[in-house]
Amino acid sequence: MQPRIETLKEKKLIGKRLTMSLADNQTSKLWQSFMPRRKEIKNNLSTELFSIRVYPHSFDFINFNLNAEFAKWAAVEVSNFDIVPTEMETFILTGGLYAVFLYKGLNTDDKIFRYIYGTWLPASNYSLDNRPHFEILGEKYKNNDPASEEEIWIPVKPKQVRNTN
């Protein structure tokens, strides 16, 4: 599975976030608190949902520490931050280079992430960049359905070429 490489422009998002770890995964709690209220966000740019993970710089993507914490967001893209519903927050998704994987399958299956971080990334001309990782859940996304489709966006930068002189 080869990704497309895309330069993302900065995006403004409004949503909710929780701090969690892989061992204490609270993704369903996050989405259950966000989805009933998403219609309160009036200046959406689309119907797409953003599932964002903001990892600390020290996060190890190969040897996962199941207790390492990160922030997870459920959000939508907006045109501005003029009106922010109560108990929601603003988030600026930094632009930059991303490897975009089209994924079809259950959102609980982590094989795709093992492939991305353990196989594709080490063999590619890219290294991981320290920016948010996210999925775009569009029209073809169906929660807990093996026919579900989403885009997985992984922040990358060109690998440094070592000078042998």
Buried (B, 14 or more C-beta within 10 A) or exposed (E): EEBEBEEBEEBBBBBBBBEBBEEEBBBEEBBEBBEEBBEEBEBBEEEBBBBBBBBEEEBEBEEBEEEBBBBBBBBBBBEEBEEBBEEBBEBEBBEBBBBBBEBEBBBEEEEBBEEBBEEBBEEBEBEBBEBBBBBBBEEEBBEEEEEBBBBBBBBBEEEEEEEEE
